[in-house]
Amino acid sequence: MTTEDYIASRSELKLTVKEWIEKLGISIDTHKSYNCGRNDVPPQIENHIKTLLELDRIRKSVLNTLK
């Protein structure tokens, strides 16, 4: 996952930094290191982000179906 993907994922989910780090179970310093590209996002965090994105897509799909 690139730094741009990491940033775009939080934006797509419309989460604050506080909400984001709580969902990912990471510290603010770890978030900052991923956000600026200083450290790579590890596979387990990348998988967690992909799961959050997929759950959000499913939620939106269900809501659209109910309209």
C-alpha positions as CSV (number, residue, x, y, z in Angstrom):
1,M,0.0,0.0,0.0
2,T,1.4,3.4,-1.0
3,T,1.3,6.4,1.2
4,E,-1.2,7.9,-1.3
5,D,-3.4,4.8,-0.9
6,Y,-3.2,5.1,2.9
7,I,-4.3,8.7,2.8
8,A,-7.0,8.1,0.3
9,S,-8.5,5.2,2.3
10,R,-9.0,7.4,5.4
11,S,-10.5,10.1,3.2
12,E,-12.8,7.6,1.4
13,L,-14.1,6.4,4.8
14,K,-14.6,10.0,6.0
15,L,-12.9,9.2,9.3
16,T,-11.1,11.7,11.6
17,V,-7.5,10.8,12.5
18,K,-8.8,9.8,16.0
19,E,-11.4,7.5,14.5
20,W,-8.9,6.1,12.0
21,I,-6.2,5.2,14.5
22,E,-8.8,3.7,16.9
23,K,-10.1,1.5,14.1
24,L,-6.6,0.4,13.1
25,G,-5.4,0.0,16.6
26,I,-2.3,2.2,16.0
27,S,-0.8,5.2,17.8
28,I,-0.8,8.7,16.4
29,D,3.0,8.5,15.9
30,T,2.6,5.3,13.9
31,H,-0.2,6.9,11.8
32,K,2.1,9.9,11.1
33,S,4.9,7.7,10.0
34,Y,2.6,5.9,7.5
35,N,0.9,9.2,6.4
36,C,4.2,10.9,5.5
37,G,5.7,7.8,4.0
38,R,8.5,7.4,6.6
39,N,7.4,3.8,7.2
40,D,5.6,1.3,5.0
41,V,2.2,0.2,6.0
42,P,2.6,-3.4,7.2
43,P,0.5,-6.2,5.5
44,Q,-1.7,-6.7,8.5
45,I,-2.7,-3.0,8.7
46,E,-3.1,-3.0,4.9
47,N,-5.5,-6.0,5.1
48,H,-7.4,-4.2,7.9
49,I,-7.8,-1.1,5.8
50,K,-9.0,-3.2,2.8
51,T,-11.6,-4.9,5.1
52,L,-12.8,-1.5,6.3
53,L,-13.2,-0.3,2.7
54,E,-15.1,-3.4,1.7
55,L,-17.4,-3.2,4.7
56,D,-18.1,0.5,3.8
57,R,-18.9,-0.5,0.2
58,I,-21.3,-3.2,1.4
59,R,-23.0,-0.8,3.8
60,K,-23.4,1.8,1.0
61,S,-24.8,-0.9,-1.3
62,V,-27.3,-2.1,1.2
63,L,-28.4,1.5,1.9
64,N,-28.8,2.2,-1.8
65,T,-30.9,-1.0,-2.1
66,L,-33.2,0.1,0.7
67,K,-34.0,3.5,-1.0
